[in-house]
């Protein structure tokens, strides 16, 4: 089968952004430049935590224990 070449426009005519309300250009650009710190948990670990707050609380507790002087 041959591929039929078609002219490709920048935008389709049905995309009319002039009617959009409240759009802000570059709203998240600063956050994007800062980067992200996304960590994917293994399914068994994720199942142990109901939400992101629980994960953060557990990690903070682990950090506190690591920084406190160890008793022998």
N, C-alpha and C positions, 0 to 999 in steps of 0.2 A: 504494500500500500504506500502511496505517496503522501507525504505531508503537504497540506495546502497552506501556503504562506499567506497570512493576512496582515493587513496594516494594524499596528497596535498603537492605540492612543494612550496618552498619559492617564486619563481618567475617563471612566464611562460617564455618559451624560446624566444617568440617573443619580449620581452622587452629587448632590447640591449642598455643599457645606455652608453656603451663605445663609441658610435658614436655621442653622444650629445656634442654640442659645447657650451662653455660659462657657463656651470652650476657651481655654487659656493655653496659648502656645508655650511650650517649654515648662509646663507646670511641675513636672517631675524630673527635669533635666539635672538639677543639682543632686538629687538622690541617686540618679543613674551614674553620675560622675564619681560619687563617693564609693560606688560598688555595692556589693551585697555580700552577706555572710550566710548563705543558705547551706544548711546541713541536712542531709537526708538520713533519717533513722532507719535502721533495719526493722522489718515488720514486727519482730518479737519485742524489740525495745519500744517501738511506738505504741504497741498494745498496752504497755504498762503505764502510759501517761494519758490522761483524758484530754489534755489541751496543752498549748504552748506554755502557759503560766506554770503548769506542773513541771514541765521539763526545765524551765528556767530556775524555778525554786530548788529543784534537786541539784542542778549544776552549781548554783550559788552555795548550797550547803556543802557540797563536795569541795569547793574552793576554800570555804572557811575552815573546814577540817584540815585541809592540806596546809594552810597558812598558820594554823595554831601550833604552838609547841607540842611535841609529842611527849606523852608521859610514859615512863617505863617502870 
